[in-house]
Amino acid sequence: MRTQRPQRDPRTIHYAIDLINEYGTDLFGFDAEQRTLSLDIEKIREAEGKDDGLSKMVAEEPDKAMYNIQCAVEEHPDLDIDDERGVDIVAVKNAPKRTVGDVKAEDFQTARNLTVDITELSSQYAQLMLADFQCLYCNHKTRMVQDPMTDEIDEPHHCPNDDCGRSNFGQIPIQHADSQSAIVQDLPEASLNPQEMEARFFGEDVNQFDAGDRVHLTVIVRTQSDDKSSREYPILEVLHAEKEEEKASVELEEDEIESFEETADEEDMLELLLESYAPHLEGEEIKAAREGMLLTLFSGDLGVSDGVRDTIHTAHIGDPSTGKSDLLEEARKVAPHHAFASGLNASKAGVSAGLERQSKLESEDWTLKAGTMVRANDGVALIDELDKLGDSAVRSLYDPLARQTVKIDKIISKELKANPATAIASNPKNERFNLDNPIGEQLNYPPALLSRFDLIFTVLDSNEADELKADAMTQKFMAVSTDGSGFETPFTNEEMRKIIYYARNNYQPTITSEAAEYLKGKWTELRDSMEAQAGVSIDTRQYESLLTIALTYARIRLSEEAEIQDAERAWNITRKSFSDINRFGDNDTFDVTMLYAGESTSQAERREDVLSKIRELDEGENTYANEELVADALSEKYEADEVKAEIELLKEKGKVFPMSGELKVSDQSQ
């Protein structure tokens, strides 16, 4: 709750007047035309030349300091401010820094600086600031200042008229202020468990920000409570707000930059990073996925043409305990800017963006909530347990993955930027993969979602992988038991974070003609092979993806040009990704239609042949359909086991059903 209006302190007022006489009204940011003050704590401290003067009062007792500074300006003999309008304080800057999680009871009623992400934002509303209360019996009026940090009306307990004393009043609003409520959150780069708190904006700061923005706030830490307990909870009254245009911010020393450049010149930076990233994960199954994760972290802002996506999206799908989720957890430690979500507890609005009526703001109005894709804009979005997401949440990913925006067309119309490089991890439908079945039948989400990803890795559990993981854990425990250092790696997590930040902000490579021709040739070969073997063609998205991957490999090397070695790496990891998808079912051709339908062209063709043959036999005058007859009728083209497996899958999908020993085609197959 807001404290009572401070009392005049003549000593503070006279001291502030003396400061004005010596340094002018600029010391307090006085705008004569607007009649406003903007207080800068550091500026006041420098003028005073001490830490325990008025600047400290502004930080530790802001209500008292601001009120008496206002009085000093209004009463200064040379400023001629003698009307009732007075002056208003519109901003306070450079207060002591805190995070949301750091705010404690000792910070209550003090001014503090926080850098936060806005996760939820209400619509604008008018907050009652001043009201008269007229006694319904004697008409006596009592004027009362209202607390803008609560939605409750503060009214007199009884009529102050000695001849009345009753307690029934009519409310007469006198003054309102433009207001907006928000939920703000600590930066995910600073904490794996970022804390949240409510904040309220007023005046010029209203409607200046969107959910998902990162902002620097100067606030007074107010408190709120309910009548049922003695507990008080912090709530932030925003005095000043500025948007942070670059969400990723990492401090680099010159010697660190020189060291990175030297290392890139003398060694293979990619190999060093691969050794440093999630070193506890071992095995061939995870190797390519680790490399793909690094590509995601280094991608984005490559300076390509408008309308061309330059982020690299990677999907990591695999058996439990294969390390795919660990790859995302490691990314949270090294990404300069990221947002994370788990399918176990994320809604549609929590993943992309949306309007929610029941929000953490406890308002009956609609609240705009920024999800992971919006909050991670220009950084990295990490979504674990994708298979646990609801259908609407999964569908909400299509636009940000493909078009880098999230559109809101419910109640309000709004378009939010959502251009992160994205990595997801998920389990197959039955927890473990079955290599005999098409991958599309083993996912809890539409296989077409995979077409939004540049690289897809399927990670299978194996005895070899278990043994390598065990060896890695043994190494770790042996290292800890001797010197406590854990794995010896070329780079620490903090060094990796700095390398990623430096590379993304200083390198926008161009591709050499030789490298471009190599990739064009590989893409053309793939397209021609697909047309010849599978009867389908691929579009230019794969070619754009190859170019983006090659440019990102060059950035990892801290190179201004993507050369043939980068192009070869881009083709090799893309080929590995395609192979990971094509190892499911009986696919014996290199068929990228698996990315769009979840099954190869040959698998889809076989299923249609089986369905057509069942329909043909069932509708014939002297024939009927069962498993043996269908398998025999298609024996020249397929093995009997293949046909029977397809029939079982058609039954599971409800397209075929048994009746009196025969097979019937359902309406769903039409």
N, C-alpha and C positions, 0 to 999 in steps of 0.2 A: 504494500500500500504506500501511497505518497505521504511523506511527512507533512506536518502542519506548515503553513506559510511561515518562513523564517522571520525573526524579529530584526528590526533595524539595528545595525551595529555601527555606531558613530565612528569608532576607531577604524574599522575596515573601510567605511565610506571615505573618511578623510585620507587614508592611505591611498586608495584608488584615485582620488582627486589629485593627490600629489604626483602619482605616476602619469596621469593625463597631462599635468602641467609640464612634466619633464620630457615625456616621449610623445605626447599628442594622442589623439583619440584612435590613431591607427593601431596603437598597442592593443586595443580591444576590438579591432576590426569594425569600427563604427562607420555605418553608411548613413549619412545625414539625410539623404533623400528618402530612403526606405525606413529610416528610424530603427535600424537593426544593429546588433552586435554579433561578432563571430570571434569567439575566444580561442586562442591558441596557447595551450599550457606551456609549450616549449618557448614560445616567443616571450611570454610573461616572465618565465624563469630566467631567460637570458637578460632581460631588462633589469630584473631585480638583482641578479648576480648571486642568488642563493636558492637553496632547495626547500626551505621551510617558510616561504612567504606566501603571497597570494596565490601563486601557481599551485602550491601544495593544497591550499584551501579549495581551489577549483576542482582538484582531483579527488580529495578526500571528503570535502563537505560542499558539494556542488550547489545544493539548494541555497545555502547561506551565502556562498561566494557570488553566485549569479545574481541573487536578489540585491545584494549590497553594491555590486558593480553597476547594476541598472540604476540604483539610487544615486550613485556617484555621477553617472553621466547625466541623468535627469536634473540633478541639483547643481551641476557645475555652472558657475556664474557666467562663463564665457560662451556656453553652448545655447543658451536661450531656449531651453525645452521646458515650456511652462504650461503646456496644455495637458489634457487628460489622456492623450494618446500615449505618451511616454515612449519607451523603447522596448524592443523585444530581443532576446537572445535566440538566434536561429541556428547556431552551431557551436560545438566545442570540439577541439581537435587535440591530438597528441596526448591523450590520457594514458596511464599505465596499461600495459598490454596484458590480456588474459585470453585463455581459450574458454569455450563454454564449460568444458569439464573442470576447469580451474576455478570457476566462480564459487566462492565459499561465503559463509555468513559474514566474514570480516569485510567482504566487498559490498554488502548491502548499503544502499544509499550513497555509493561512491560513483565517480565517473571512471569508465574503463574503455579501452580500445579492444575490439575483437575483429578478426577476419573470419568470415563464416560463409557457408553456402546457404542460400534460401531454398528450402525444400518444399514449403507450402506457402501460399500467398492468398489472402482473402481479396475480395473486391473492395473498392473504396466505400467508406461509410462516413457519416457525420457523427463525431463524438461530442457529446454534450460537455462543455467546459464550465459554463456559468448559468445559474438558473435562480429565478425568484420563486419563493414558495408563499402563496397567499392563503392566509387562514380562512377557512370556509365559514367561520362564524363572525369574526370581527374585521376581516379584510386586511389585517396587518401583513405587510410583506417582509420576508427575510431573504436576503441575497446570500447564496452559498456557492463557493468554488467547488467544482466537481473533480473527482479523481479520474483522469483519462485512462488510467491503467486498469480500471474495472468497469464492468457493464452495469453495476449496481448504482442506483441513484442515492446520493447522500442528502437527506432532508432533515429538517429540525425534528427533535423529539417532541417538542411542544411549542405552542405559540409563546414568543417572548413578551407579549403584551401582558402586563401584570393583572389586568382586568379580565383576561381570557384564560390562557394556559392550556387550551385544548390542543388536540394533535391530529386534526384533519386539515390537509392542505391541497390546494390546486397548484400544479407545476406550470411555471411560465418560463420557457427556455429563453435565455438572453444571448448566449454565445455558443457556437459550435466550431469544431476544428475538423478539417479533412484528415481522415485517419485510415490506416490499413494495418492489418495484423499479419504476422508471418511466423512460421517455424524456421528457425535458423539452426545450422548444424556445424560442428567442428569440421575442419578439412579432413577428408579421408586419408590424405597423404601423411597427416600428423598423428593419426590414431587409427588402429584397426577396429576400434569400437567408438566411433564418433558420437558425442553427446548432443542432445537437442534442447532448445529452450524457445519460449515464445518471445517475440519482439513486436513492438508497435511503432509504426512510422507516423509522422505528423507533418502537416504543412507541405513544404516544397518537396519533401522526400516521398510523398504519396504518388503512386503510379509511375515511378521512375525506374522500377526494376521488374524483372520477371522471375517466376519460379525457376530455379536452376542457376541464377546469377551468383557470382562470388562478390561479396561486398566487404568493404572496410567500414566498421561502425564505431562511433563514439556513443556510449550509452550511459545512462544512470541505471544502476542495478536496483530496481524497485523490488518489492515483495508483494505477494498476494496470499491470502489464506481464506479458509471458509469458517463459518461460525461454529462448526462442529468439533474443531480441534485447535490446538495451540500452534500447529505447524505452519511455517511460512515457506513459500517457494519463490525463487527468483523469477522475475519477468523484466525484460529489457525495454526501457524507454529510450528510443533512438533520438539523439541530439544532432547527429551528423552522419551521412552515409555517402560513400563513394563506390562506384562499381570498379571491380578489378578486371581489366580487359584481358589480361593474360593470367589464366588460372594456374598454370605451372610456373613456379618461381623457385629457382635454386641458385644459391650463391656459389660462385666459382672464383677461385684465386688464379692469378696468372700462371703460377708454377704448376697448378693442376692442369690447366689447358695445355701447357707445354708438354707435360708428361703424357697426356692423352695423344697428342699429335705425334710425339716421338714413338710411342708404342705402336701406333697405327702405321708409321713408316717402316718400322723394323720387324713387326710380327703380324700374324694373322689375327686381327681384332675379333673376327667372328669366332674363331676357335677358343680364344681366351674368354670370351663372353659365355660360350657354351659350357666351358669348364666351371664358370663361376655361378651360372644360373641353376638353381635347384640341384646342387651337386649330389644330394642324397638319392636322386632318381637315376637308375641305371637300366640298361637294356636297349636292344634295338627297337622295341616297340615304342619307347618313349623318346628316342633320340630325335626323330624328325619332328615330333610334336613340340619338343623343347625349342628347336630351331624356328618353328613356326611362331611360337610365342614371342621370341625375340623380334621377329619381323613385325608382329603386331605392335610391340612396344616402340619400335623405331619408326613406324610408318606415320603418314599424315603430313600435311603442309609441305608437299613436295614441289609446289609452284607449277602444277600442271594446269591445263586449260579449265575454265569454268565449265561445270557440268560433268567433269570427269572425277570420279571418286579416287582419292589417292590414299585412302586408309586400307589396311589389310585386315580382313575379318578371318578369324580361325575358329574352327569347331573341333573340339576334342571329345570324342565319344568312345566310351570303353567300359570294360568290366570294372567292377568295384576294386578298390585298392591297387589300381595300376598307376596312380600318380597324376592323373589328369587334373583333379581338383588342386593338387599341390602346385601345379604350374600356375594356376590362377592366384593362389595364396602368395606365391613368390612375386608375382606381378604387383600385388598390393604393396610390397616392400620396396620395389625399385621404380615404379612408374612415377614420374614427376606430377602427374595429375590423373586421377582415376575415380571411378565410382563402382561400387560392388553391390550385387544383389544375389540372393539365393532363392531358387524356385520353391523352397520349402515354405517361405513366408511372404513372397512378393505378389502384389496384385498387378492388374494392368497398369494403373496409375503409378505403381511403384517401379515398374520396368521402363515404361516410356513416359507418359504424362497423362493427366486426366483431371476431371472435376470430381470432387468428392464432397458430399454433404456432411457426412460424419467424419470430420477430420480431427486432428489433435488440437485444433483451435477451439473445439467444443462450440462451434457456431452452427446455427441452423441454415446459414447461407452456403452457397456453393464456394468451395475453395479449390484453387488451382494447385495441383501437386506435381512437382517435377520428379520424374523417375530417373532411373540409372542412366538411360541413354541421353537424357537432356543434361543431367548434372555432370556427365562425363564429356560433354561437348569439347572437341579439340583435344581430348585426352584419350583414355582407354576405358571402355566399359567392360566389366567382368561379370558374367552371369553364370553362377554355378547351379548345378541340379536343374538344368533347363527342362528335363523330363518331368519335373514336379510342378511346373508352371501350369496354370489353367489355360484353356483354349483361347480366351480373349486376350490374355497376357501374351501368349505366343503370337497371335495375329497382330498385336500392336507393334511387334518388332519389324514387320515387313517394311514399313515406310522409312524408319530411321536407317535401317541397314541398306536400303536401296537408294533413297532420295535425301537422306541426311536431315530430315525434318520430322516433326511430329505436329499433326494438325488437330486442333480442338474445334469441333463444330457442334458442341452441345451447350446450350444456354448462352455461351459466348463463342466468338469465332477468333481463333488465335493460332499462329504458327510459331513453333519454338524450334530453334536450331538444335540439331542432334547429330553431330558429325564426329563421333568417336570411332577409333579403331576398336573392334569388338572381338572378345574371346569368350566362348561358351564351353562349358563342360557338362556332359550328361551321361547317364547310364542307358543301356538298351532296355526295351520294354520288360523283358523277363530277367533283368539284372545282368545276365551274361549273354554274349553273342553266340548265335548258332550260325556257323559258316555255311550251312546247307541252305539257309533261307535268305531271300533278298533283304537288304538292309532296310528298305522301306517298311517291311512288315515288322521290324524290330524297334521302331521308334514310337514314342508317345506323342509325337507332333508331326505335322505334315512333312513328308520328305522334301517338298518344294522349298521349304525354309532353307535347306542346305544349299540351294542354288544362289543364295545371298552371300555365301561364304567363299573366300578365295582359296582357302586351304582347309581340307577336312582330313582329320587323322583318326583312325580307329585303333584303339589301344587294347590289345588282348592280353589276358593273364596267361602266364606260362611258367613252367618250372624253371626255365632259364632266367626269366625276369625275376622270379622270386629269389633265386640264388644270388643274382647280381645285387638285388636290393639288400639282401642279408649281408653280403660282403661290404656294401657301402655303409650300412649301419654299424658293422663291426669296426670299420675304419673310423667312423665318427666317435664311437665310444672309446676307442683306444686313444684317439687324439685328445678327447676331453680328459681322460684319466691321467694324461701326462702333462699337458700344458694348458688345458682348458680352452684351446682355440678352435676346436671343432675341425671342420674341413679346411685344408689349406687350398685356397683358390686364388687365381690371379687378381680378381677384383672383389672388394667387399660390396655388400648391397648398396651402401651409400655412394661408393665410387661408381657403381653401375648406374645409379639414379642420375648422377652428375654427367656421365658419358651420354646417356640417353637424352638428357636435357640439352647438352651442348650440341650433339649431333643434329637434333631436331630443329634447333634454333639457328644453326650456322651452315647447314649443308642442304642445298636443293640441287642435287646432281642433274646433269643432262646425260642423255644416252648417246654413245658413239654410233656412227652409222653401221659399223661392223656388228656391234651388239644387237642393234635393232634388226638388222637383216637376219641374224642368227635366230632371233625369237620369231620373226615373221615366217621364216622357213619352217621352224618347228610347229608353229601354229597351223600353217598350211598343210603340212604332213598329217597332223592330227585330224584336221577337217576332212581331208581327202580319205584318210583311213576310215573315219567314222561313216562317211557316205558309202564307201565300198563294202564295209563289213556289217554295219548296222542299219544302213538305209536312212540315216538321219544326219543333219548337218549341225554344226555349232556356230554360234554367233561370235561377235567380236569382243564379248565380255571377257572371254578367256585370254584374248590377246592383250586387252587393257590390263588385266590382272597380271599377266606375265611382265609387262613393262613396269608396273608399279612395284612388283617384287624385286625386279632387277635394280631399279633406282634405290630401293630401300637397302639392298645388299651393299650398294655403293656408299650409301650414307653410313652404314655400320662400319665400313672401312675408313670413314672420314675422307672420302674422295669426292672430287668435284664432278667426276664422270663415271657413268656406269659402263664398264668395259665388258669384254667377252667373258671374263671369269664370272662377272655378276650375272650375265645372261645365262651362262651354263648352270650356275647355282639356281637361278629362278626356274629354269626348265626342269632340273633334277628334283627339286622339292615339289613342284607342281605334279610331275609324273608320279612321285611317291604318294602324293595325296590322291590322285586318281586311282592308283593301284590299291590303296587302302580301301577305297569304296568298292572296287571291282573284284575284291577277293571273296565277296559274298555270293551265295547261290552257285549256279553252274555256269556263270558267265565266262566264256572262253575268248571273248574279244574285248578290246579296250573301248568301253562304251561309256561316254560321259553323260548319257541320258540317266544314269543312276543318280546324278545330282539333282535331277528335276522330278523324277517319278519314284525314286527309291528302288527301282528294279531296272534291269537291262532290257534292251529292245527284244532280245531273244526270249527272256523270261516272260515279257508281256505278250509276245507273239504265241508262245506255247500255251499260256493261260487262255487266250482268246480261242485258240484251236480246240482246246478241251471243252470250253463252254459251248462253242458252236457244234461240236460233235454230239454233246449231250442233248442239245436242243434238237438237232437233226434226227437222232435216234428216237427221242421221246415223241416227236411229232409225226414220225413215219407211221404208215398204216399197219405194217406187219412187224414193227420193231419196237424195242423198248431199250432204255439205257440203264446199265449198271457199270460198276468199275471194270469188270473183266471185258465187257463188250466194248466199252470206250477205249480201253488200253489196246485191245486187239485191232480196233478200227484205225488207230493212230500208230501202229507198231512200225510202219515203214519210216516214220519220222522221229518217234520218241521211244525211249525205253519204258517198259511197263511201270517201273517204280517212279519214274518222273511223272507219268500221267496220274498215278494214284496219289502222289504227293500234291499235285495241283488240285485234284478233286477235294482233298481234305482242306486245303486252303480256301477253296470256293465255298465249302460248307461253313467254315469259320466266319467267312465274310457275309454269309446269308444269301449268296447268289445261287446256291444249289442246295436242295434239301432231299433227304431220302423219304420215300413213301411206298410202303408195301413191297420192299425189296427193290424198288426202282429209284432212279435219280430224276428229280424234277428241277426245272429252272424257275427261279423265283422272279417276281416282278422287279426286284432290285437290280437285276442284271440287264434290264432293258436300257 
